Amino acid sequence: MEDAELTPQELAVLALERRGWATPGAKERAIREELGLAPVRYYQLLNALLDAPRALAHDPVTVNRLRRVRDVRRDEREG
């Protein structure tokens, strides 16, 4: 599925990540209400999506930004 189009759910996850959030609670609420997902499941999907070449091809700015954030957080945990 690496070369396939993004699914509607994957597109919705990327669209949600492009939005700005006043508070963390607002984002968590949107995840539940708009996508019908538990936040834990959402972040699992997002993390997998960040490694998918098709996501990078679709939205390189968002995917690269989120990869940088993920890498910084990983380095902070490990270091």
C-alpha positions in Angstrom: 0.0 0.0 0.0 3.0 2.3 0.1 2.3 3.6 -3.5 -1.4 3.8 -3.0 -3.4 7.0 -2.4 -4.0 8.2 1.1 -7.2 6.9 2.7 -9.9 9.4 3.7 -8.9 8.8 7.3 -5.2 9.5 6.6 -6.2 12.7 4.7 -8.3 13.7 7.7 -5.4 13.1 10.1 -3.0 15.3 8.1 -5.7 18.0 7.7 -6.2 18.0 11.5 -2.4 18.3 12.0 -2.3 21.4 9.7 -4.6 23.3 12.0 -3.5 25.5 14.9 -4.7 24.7 18.4 -5.3 27.2 21.2 -5.1 24.4 23.8 -4.2 20.7 23.9 -7.7 19.9 25.0 -9.2 21.5 21.8 -7.1 19.1 19.7 -8.0 16.1 21.7 -11.7 17.0 21.5 -11.5 17.4 17.7 -9.8 14.0 17.4 -12.7 12.4 19.2 -15.5 14.5 17.6 -14.3 14.8 14.0 -12.5 11.6 13.5 -14.2 9.4 16.0 -10.9 8.1 17.4 -9.4 7.8 20.8 -6.4 10.1 21.0 -4.1 7.1 21.6 -5.2 5.5 18.4 -5.0 8.8 16.5 -1.3 9.2 17.5 -0.6 5.6 16.6 -2.0 6.3 13.1 -0.2 9.6 12.8 3.1 8.1 13.8 2.8 5.4 11.1 1.7 7.9 8.6 4.8 10.0 9.2 6.9 7.1 7.9 4.8 6.6 4.8 6.3 7.9 1.5 2.8 8.6 0.2 2.1 11.0 3.1 5.3 12.8 2.4 4.4 13.1 -1.2 1.0 14.5 -0.4 1.9 17.0 2.3 5.7 17.4 2.6 5.5 20.6 4.8 3.3 19.0 7.4 5.0 15.6 7.4 8.5 17.1 7.6 7.5 19.4 10.5 5.9 16.6 12.4 9.0 14.3 11.8 11.2 17.0 13.2 9.0 17.3 16.3 8.9 13.6 16.7 12.7 13.3 16.4 13.3 16.1 19.0 10.9 14.4 21.5 12.6 11.0 20.9 16.0 12.5 21.4 14.8 14.2 24.7 13.5 10.9 26.0 16.7 9.0 25.1 19.2 11.6 26.0 
